[in-house]
Amino acid sequence: MKTAKIVNSKENNLYIKGRGVPKGCKFCLKGQKAVLFLNGICQKPDHCSWYCPISTERRDKDLTYANEIEITSKEDLLEEINKIDAKGMSITGGEPLSELNLDRTLDYIKYVKTEKGKKFHVHLYTNGINFDESIASRLAITGLDEIRFHPPREKWSNIEFALNKGIVVGSEVPVIPNKDKIKDLQDLILYLDRIGVDFINLNEFEFCFPNSEALKNKGFQLKKGSIASVVNSYEAGIDIMNNLSKRVSIKIHFCPIRSKDYHQLRNRYLRRAKNIRLPFEVITEEGLLIFAQIEGPKKDLEKFYNLLVSELKIDKNMLLIKENNLKMPFYLSIDDHTIFLIEKFQLKGFIVEMTPFRESKYQQITEKTPIKLFKEQFDLNGDSKR
């Protein structure tokens, strides 16, 4: 078998030419997958618990999230799915197939398949520790489309229970740049190819706050210029693809941290923003919402508001006044006459950029720039520096 060409996609993920990537990944990269975090409870297996990236807010907690939103019902999940126009859903944790979570997982799969139809794609992550023939059959009957294993070496054989059930079977593991770990990973790929598994996803090893101390203690280092990439993980992933592509026919897909943390999140934000934006908000290329916010005493804001409507003929639907602030389209706020009126009433004006959420606990203001400074930046280059 000839060495295959590695393709670098526009989303920065890599795969072997002609083999493609798993269907679940295609949806993820386009921001078309909702992420159901079932809860943070799992068996804490030795092979992965030491580098677990789950935050302390979620770890060991029986809390459920759909994307960034904490949910308490299946209806909440459906609402989030609809807000991003999702074409599918991934289920993660914690461990979705543990004795505690199995029935709950099956219930969620059945619910979304009933509400969104059989074509709605569902994939699931599992450590595979307690996976068996019964669980495999129940998942298949319920309609699971794709399963991704990350088992310890002594449990690799559990993967075979998922084969020939009508479920696409794969594995997803981090590339840990350690000689013994790389050897285990290469052996896993050869094993998966031999038993007929469809794919393996290789993830760039992640350095984050929850696992930073453990990784430092084991000698791993953060790549210079990166906020999360472990030194040599990316290079090791490419080496594995090059070395094994001629020995196996399995799909090998490498997902760098930038692909996960930028492209997937950006595309999901774009889809969400389109569904929740208000008339005065504009969507940025990053999927954030941008608008002008004028701040000051209520009586002065009301006078300003009336002038915008009567003198500048701005549609009332493009304005929102509440207590001590007024929101309006940013492109109208940078008009010289608007700035004059803001100063006349001794108000303060800002261009605000925020994440696309309506719930205050999830909203994050990423930038808040005085209007005149924003306009100065814009005019200096004939285009915004943003």
C-alpha atoms as one frame of an Amber mdcrd trajectory, in Angstrom:
protein
   0.000   0.000   0.000   1.472   3.370  -1.055   2.036   6.221   1.363  -1.065
   8.387   1.187  -1.170  12.150   0.875  -2.211  14.102   3.963  -4.767  16.830
   3.285  -4.897  19.994   5.411  -8.426  21.399   5.304  -9.504  25.036   5.621
 -10.517  24.238   9.212  -6.899  23.155   9.915  -7.760  19.493  10.516  -5.805
  16.814   8.655  -6.850  13.562   7.040  -5.611  11.027   4.513  -6.630  11.848
   0.968  -9.334   9.577  -0.366 -10.418   8.346   3.071 -12.122  11.448   4.380
 -13.295  12.141   7.929 -16.117  10.689  10.058 -19.580  12.089   9.400 -19.842
  13.375  12.958 -16.658  15.419  12.438 -18.015  16.959   9.250 -20.984  18.309
  11.162 -18.776  19.472  14.055 -16.416  21.407  11.804 -19.385  23.266  10.319
 -20.804  24.068  13.739 -23.792  21.835  12.988 -23.447  19.587  16.040 -24.962
  20.265  19.430 -22.818  18.905  22.265 -24.745  17.129  25.010 -22.544  16.929
  28.105 -24.512  14.336  30.039 -22.724  14.950  33.342 -19.229  14.893  34.808
 -19.484  11.477  36.438 -17.299   8.599  35.250 -15.222   5.695  36.585 -11.995
   7.780  36.492  -9.918   5.129  34.708  -6.161   5.352  35.118  -5.430   5.646
  31.397  -7.129   9.039  31.005  -8.190  10.528  34.357  -4.769  12.128  34.922
  -5.158  14.462  31.942  -8.941  14.962  32.011  -9.744  18.455  30.664 -13.198
  18.704  32.283 -13.540  21.864  34.364 -13.926  21.733  38.133 -17.413  23.205
  37.694 -18.477  20.083  35.782 -16.201  17.307  37.031 -17.967  14.782  39.282
 -21.128  16.907  39.128 -24.505  15.559  38.020 -25.124  18.607  35.830 -26.133
  18.460  32.175 -25.209  20.942  29.454 -26.225  21.487  25.850 -23.247  23.316
  24.342 -22.540  26.035  26.943 -26.065  26.056  28.397 -26.971  24.156  31.564
 -30.208  22.241  30.955 -32.669  20.409  33.168 -34.936  18.764  30.603 -34.998
  17.176  27.161 -37.021  20.160  25.972 -34.135  22.448  26.934 -31.856  20.309
  24.775 -34.231  20.561  21.826 -34.365  24.347  22.193 -30.578  24.580  21.983
 -30.483  22.190  19.018 -32.943  24.433  17.205 -31.100  27.635  18.092 -28.017
  26.483  16.201 -29.959  24.654  13.460 -28.031  21.534  14.380 -27.897  18.588
  11.992 -26.710  16.283  14.739 -25.630  15.859  18.341 -22.656  14.400  20.182
 -22.974  12.856  23.642 -20.092  13.125  26.050 -19.296  13.352  29.748 -18.183
  11.918  32.126 -19.065   8.480  30.892 -22.402   8.256  29.007 -22.480   4.440
  29.159 -21.741   3.903  32.835 -24.336   2.053  34.888 -25.541   5.372  36.269
 -25.880   7.063  32.868 -26.823   4.369  30.359 -30.616   4.660  30.596 -30.393
   8.450  30.553 -28.231   8.329  27.432 -30.626   5.994  25.640 -33.538   8.247
  26.601 -31.865  11.316  25.094 -31.039   9.476  21.862 -34.601   8.217  21.514
 -35.994  11.682  22.208 -33.912  13.581  19.641 -34.456  10.899  17.003 -38.211
  11.171  17.579 -38.204  14.979  17.521 -35.665  15.590  14.749 -36.014  12.470
  12.625 -33.844   9.480  11.794 -31.458  11.570   9.661 -30.462  13.631  12.683
 -26.947  12.320  13.340 -25.975  11.239  16.864 -22.489  10.164  17.907 -21.246
   9.203  21.336 -17.934   9.111  23.232 -17.150   6.300  25.667 -14.171   4.880
  27.524 -15.647   1.453  26.722 -14.821   0.006  30.131 -18.210  -1.599  30.746
 -19.213  -1.888  27.076 -20.717  -5.231  26.106 -23.024  -6.974  23.620 -26.160
  -5.862  25.453 -25.215  -2.176  25.505 -24.214  -2.314  21.843 -27.565  -3.795
  20.850 -29.537  -1.288  22.908 -27.664   1.621  21.342 -28.274   0.248  17.852
 -31.991  -0.252  18.471 -32.312   3.277  19.866 -30.712   4.735  16.741 -27.132
   5.712  17.619 -25.279   6.504  14.379 -21.646   6.583  15.473 -19.616   5.557
  18.522 -16.104   6.654  19.480 -14.041   4.593  21.908 -11.180   5.626  24.174
 -10.548   2.442  26.175  -7.524   1.310  28.184  -5.415  -1.317  26.404  -6.902
  -4.232  28.361 -10.386  -3.240  27.171  -9.656  -2.821  23.447 -11.536  -6.034
  22.685 -14.765  -4.434  23.962 -14.814  -2.373  20.778 -15.654  -5.524  18.815
 -19.098  -5.691  20.475 -20.083  -2.590  18.476 -19.187  -4.065  15.095 -21.874
  -5.225  12.656 -24.654  -3.493  14.573 -25.413  -0.776  12.031 -23.352   1.738
  14.028 -20.274   3.424  12.560 -17.452   2.450  14.910 -14.352   4.486  15.616
 -11.905   5.620  18.248 -10.909   9.078  19.436  -7.784   9.607  21.520  -5.235
  12.335  22.213  -1.720  12.187  20.797   0.395  12.117  23.957   4.018  12.865
  22.979   5.649  10.144  25.026   7.521   7.168  23.565   5.452   4.502  25.305
   2.154   6.306  24.646   2.981   6.687  20.944   3.802   2.978  20.746   0.442
   2.119  22.361  -1.345   4.456  19.961   0.289   2.886  16.926  -0.641  -0.575
  18.208  -4.224   0.608  18.712  -4.467   1.862  15.128  -3.145  -1.441  13.788
  -5.628  -3.337  15.962  -8.559  -1.155  14.876  -7.661  -1.629  11.238  -7.410
  -5.388  11.692 -10.872  -5.761  13.238 -12.529  -3.482  10.674 -13.164  -0.266
  12.609 -14.058   2.676  10.358 -11.885   5.486  11.729  -9.629   6.887  14.409
  -9.568  10.549  15.414  -6.277  11.808  16.769  -6.611  14.919  18.927  -3.783
  17.307  19.671  -2.944  16.888  23.359  -4.518  19.710  25.359  -2.940  21.755
  28.127  -5.693  23.400  30.187  -6.271  24.671  33.715  -7.826  21.453  35.132
  -4.912  19.265  33.992  -2.019  21.729  33.877  -0.423  20.666  37.162  -0.554
  16.952  36.291   0.945  17.565  32.852   3.745  19.715  34.262   4.559  17.034
  36.830   4.936  14.495  34.034   7.253  16.789  32.070   4.857  18.015  29.378
   5.220  21.626  28.277   2.967  24.223  26.710   3.926  25.091  23.163   5.317
  28.614  22.829   2.736  31.011  21.412  -0.136  28.640  22.191  -2.660  28.715
  25.012  -3.394  24.976  24.992  -1.109  22.916  22.718   1.332  20.481  24.298
   4.832  20.559  22.809   5.403  17.894  20.107   1.836  16.524  20.075   1.053
  18.024  16.654   4.302  16.755  15.159   3.776  13.286  16.658   0.302  13.141
  15.149   1.635  13.935  11.680   4.381  11.335  12.067   1.832   8.658  12.973
  -0.267   9.507   9.920   2.776   9.368   7.651   4.164   6.157   9.145   0.921
   4.164   9.238  -0.951   5.400   6.175   0.708   2.758   3.982   0.054  -0.030
   6.492  -3.647   0.489   7.199  -6.804   1.401   5.292  -8.654   2.913   8.266
  -9.547   6.612   8.177  -7.012   8.570  10.230  -8.122  12.084  11.098  -6.030
  14.557  13.099  -7.804  17.418  14.865  -5.570  20.247  16.151  -6.689  22.399
  19.057  -7.207  25.400  16.751  -9.722  23.401  14.745 -11.727  22.573  17.874
 -11.402  25.841  19.765 -11.711  28.238  16.835 -13.403  26.795  13.761 -15.954
  24.548  15.452 -16.885  27.148  18.067 -16.916  29.985  15.534 -19.221  28.145
  13.173 -21.549  27.144  15.993 -21.635  30.760  17.201 -22.470  31.927  13.671
 -25.430  29.561  13.485 -26.652  30.558  16.943 -26.213  34.287  16.255 -28.349
  34.099  13.116 -31.208  32.665  15.154 -31.110  34.992  18.151 -29.863  38.353
  16.810 -31.999  41.423  17.459 -32.602  44.078  14.763 -29.901  46.416  16.114
 -27.225  43.684  16.265 -24.741  42.781  13.536 -22.991  39.401  13.375 -19.193
  39.477  13.140 -17.027  37.008  11.235 -16.371  35.222  14.546 -20.086  34.726
  15.205 -20.222  37.430  17.875 -22.868  40.150  18.127 -21.888  43.808  17.792
 -23.986  46.885  18.595 -23.746  50.381  20.063 -24.654  50.987  23.691 -25.371
  54.527  24.869 -25.275  54.987  28.631 -26.530  57.727  30.931 -29.471  58.997
  33.040 -32.833  57.673  31.883 -34.354  61.104  31.214 -31.428  62.114  28.998
 -31.514  58.784  27.168 -35.232  59.295  26.457 -34.548  62.750  24.953 -31.758
  61.238  22.864 -34.048  58.413  21.784 -36.783  60.848  20.690 -34.312  62.842
  18.599 -33.029  59.668  16.916 -36.588  58.792  15.930 -37.837  62.266  14.982
 -34.740  63.926  13.571 -32.656  61.059  12.214 -35.728  58.971  11.286 -34.310
  55.797  12.800 -36.814  52.953  12.929 -37.945  52.279  16.502 -37.367  48.576
  15.894 -33.655  49.352  15.596 -33.564  50.880  19.067 -33.927  49.356  22.520
 -34.038  51.566  25.594 -33.881  50.092  29.084 -33.204  51.958  32.304 -29.760
  53.520  31.926 -28.763  52.365  28.445 -29.943  52.455  24.865 -28.874  49.964
  22.239 -28.720  50.763  18.529 -26.894  49.592  15.369 -23.189  50.339  15.657
 -23.012  51.672  12.086 -25.578  54.385  12.936 -23.807  55.362  16.145 -20.596
  56.385  14.354 -22.426  59.026  12.285 -21.036  62.485  13.125 -24.450  63.869
  14.020 -25.206  60.927  16.309 -21.889  61.475  18.084 -22.763  65.177  18.391
 -26.076  64.289  20.055 -24.387  61.832  22.426 -22.015  64.554  23.555 -24.778
  67.174  23.705 -26.683  65.100  26.251 -23.436  64.210  28.060 -23.992  60.537
  27.448 -21.353  57.828  27.028 -21.281  55.724  23.884 -19.599  52.367  23.298
 -19.365  49.735  20.612 -20.033  46.413  22.339 -19.113  42.963  21.072 -20.503
  39.931  22.915 -21.036  36.210  22.634 -24.381  35.155  21.085 -26.429  34.351
  24.182 -29.481  35.985  25.716 -29.070  34.490  29.190 -26.913  36.891  31.223
 -25.001  34.048  32.926 -23.670  32.889  29.542 -23.170  36.272  27.904 -19.623
  37.501  27.727 -18.646  40.957  26.536 -15.491  40.407  24.523 -14.888  44.082
  23.721 -16.348  47.428  24.776 -14.784  50.340  22.884 -15.699  54.056  23.117
 -17.462  55.066  19.903 -15.000  57.812  18.958 -12.042  55.472  19.473 -13.779
  52.773  17.446 -14.399  55.280  14.632 -10.804  56.457  14.787  -9.583  52.882
  14.376 -12.012  52.388  11.521 -11.050  55.557   9.672  -7.286  55.125   9.999
  -7.249  52.194   7.594 -10.441  52.813   5.685 -11.535  49.570   7.283 -11.839
  48.340  10.820  -8.799  46.901  12.578 -11.108  44.496  14.339
